[in-house]
């Protein structure tokens, strides 16, 4: 059986984390977990990909139903989760809703992992 090496903290005090870093609090952890929960669904990842790669920088909900082969209520549910997680912006125009990426949202997600 192979034993993995034990990593030591960067400070001389073993009860503290690396110097200058802050431990993630419960509220912040819940908020960040909601973002990852939103990203944990393949259909939501596809929605983000479609919207991100749109030449107009936004996509009408009517254009998101066919590529996913899902019903409109299901697509709307997934979009709401992405909006609530702070990843997408929703703009209502008449009877249609248009979705765009929140500027910097995907960079923020990558930063969450980098700062853990």
Secondary structure, DSSP 4 states (H G I P E B T S, - for coil): -PPPPPPPPSSSSTTS-STT--PPPHHHHHHHHHHHHHHTSHHHHHHHHHHHT-TTS-EEGGGTHHHHT--HHHHHHHHHHHHHTTSEEEEEETTEEEEEEPTTHHHHHHHHHHH-
